[in-house]
């Protein structure tokens, strides 16, 4: 097992960042998660995870331009790093390896 495992919510946020390549920011990640999970997600939780993953080197960020419709505030965009992609791939392989060991079970 990799020493860089992800918690369930971290994995979901990182997957959303990767799937929204170069266009992921807090609200777009939140909306994507809510659509996929069919439940409400706290925006603060998303931001906490993004900050933690940036500190770990799983994602990098940059600011977009200032826009009038955001009251002069800029969006902070996130992109998965090569290291983050490798950790995500390892997590995926681990889950699939375990899943494949489930025996065929009949629930008749």
Secondary structure, 3 states (H helix, E strand, C coil): CCCCCCCHHHHHHHHHHHHCCCCEEHHHHHHHHHHHHCCCCCHHHHHHHHHHHHHHCCEEEEECCCCHHHCCCCCEEEEECHHHHHHHHHHHHHHHHHHHCCCCCCCC
